[in-house]
Amino acid sequence: MMIGHNAPRDQRASAGNSPTRRRRHPDTTGTPRTPAPIAAARCPAGLAREVEAYAELVADGRTPGDELRARVAATTPLAALEEYARA
């Protein structure tokens, strides 16, 4: 029996039955179902500010890489990396 995209069409798993496909659960809390808000709520007090800032980025659909990309566009790659190295 062939597995994957090389298998005959009738032997392929349908998209809904794929074991690697995640099923979405209804969100009853209004909180995004990502690890970032959970980590922000449970992290040690010393990390709370940074983890909450990261959770806000994720909630906005952004990443720390997006911020770095914006700094590079505003300055130069070397200047942006020097800023982050000093932070």
C-alpha positions as CSV (number, residue, x, y, z in Angstrom):
1,M,0.0,0.0,0.0
2,M,1.4,3.4,-1.0
3,I,1.3,6.3,1.5
4,G,1.1,10.0,0.9
5,H,0.6,12.0,-2.3
6,N,1.8,9.0,-4.4
7,A,-1.0,6.8,-3.3
8,P,-4.0,6.2,-5.5
9,R,-6.7,8.8,-4.8
10,D,-9.0,6.3,-3.2
11,Q,-6.3,5.3,-0.6
12,R,-5.4,8.8,0.5
13,A,-6.7,10.1,3.7
14,S,-9.2,12.9,3.3
15,A,-8.2,16.2,4.7
16,G,-10.8,16.0,7.5
17,N,-9.5,12.6,8.6
18,S,-5.8,13.4,8.5
19,P,-4.1,12.5,11.9
20,T,-1.8,15.5,11.7
21,R,-4.6,18.0,11.1
22,R,-5.6,19.9,14.3
23,R,-9.2,20.2,15.1
24,R,-10.4,23.6,16.2
25,H,-12.2,23.8,19.5
26,P,-14.8,26.5,20.1
27,D,-13.3,29.3,22.2
28,T,-15.7,30.2,25.0
29,T,-13.4,32.6,26.8
30,G,-12.6,35.1,24.0
31,T,-8.9,34.5,24.7
32,P,-6.7,33.4,21.7
33,R,-5.9,29.7,22.0
34,T,-2.1,30.1,21.8
35,P,0.6,29.3,24.3
36,A,1.5,33.0,24.7
37,P,-1.4,34.2,26.8
38,I,-1.1,31.0,28.9
39,A,2.6,31.7,29.5
40,A,1.9,35.3,30.3
41,A,-0.6,34.3,33.0
42,R,1.7,31.6,34.5
43,C,5.2,32.9,34.1
44,P,7.4,34.0,37.1
45,A,7.0,37.6,38.2
46,G,10.5,38.5,37.0
47,L,9.6,37.6,33.4
48,A,6.0,38.9,33.4
49,R,6.7,42.2,31.6
50,E,8.6,40.5,28.7
51,V,6.2,37.6,28.3
52,E,3.1,39.9,28.4
53,A,4.7,42.1,25.7
54,Y,5.3,38.9,23.6
55,A,1.7,37.8,24.2
56,E,0.5,41.2,22.9
57,L,2.6,40.8,19.7
58,V,1.1,37.3,19.1
59,A,-2.4,38.6,19.7
60,D,-1.8,41.3,17.1
61,G,-0.6,38.6,14.7
62,R,3.0,39.8,14.8
63,T,6.4,38.3,16.0
64,P,9.6,39.7,17.4
65,G,11.0,39.3,13.9
66,D,8.5,41.8,12.6
67,E,9.9,44.4,15.1
68,L,13.4,43.7,14.0
69,R,12.5,44.0,10.4
70,A,10.9,47.4,11.1
71,R,14.0,48.6,12.9
72,V,16.2,47.4,10.0
73,A,14.0,49.3,7.5
74,A,14.2,52.5,9.7
75,T,18.0,52.3,10.2
76,T,20.5,49.7,8.9
77,P,20.8,46.0,9.7
78,L,24.0,46.7,11.8
79,A,22.4,49.5,13.7
80,A,19.3,47.5,14.5
81,L,21.4,44.5,15.7
82,E,23.6,46.8,17.9
83,E,20.4,48.2,19.5
84,Y,19.1,44.8,20.3
85,A,22.5,43.7,21.6
86,R,22.6,46.6,24.0
87,A,19.0,46.2,25.2
